[in-house]
């Protein structure tokens, strides 16, 4: 039967899903550790508002903002892993013969963190 001989099997997605789940775990741990170490509530402390100098406040605000980013990386990468686990996102085979599961991926954490501003 022609129907039985025409099967296209998707390659295994477990490797891509496990990699993305590891990224989500690291993002979650980073978020939990950094927000515990640098709580955003410290920005409203009386001492911080009235007695800390401008540079201290600016640096602490920068650190707090950086500490809040991993929660977004966690959610975004987890959604990407769920799509890959459902079989979506296969974009083909690269030049080395490896399967690529990044068709639905629109987040590259490394490129975001080391990007050069365009001004």
Secondary structure, DSSP 8 states (H G I E B T S, - for coil): -HHHH--------HHHHHHHHHHHHHHHHHHHHHHHHS-GGGGG-HHHHHTS-HHHHHHHHHHHHHHHHHHHHHHHHHHHHHHHHTT----EE-TTS-EE--SS----HHHHHT-----
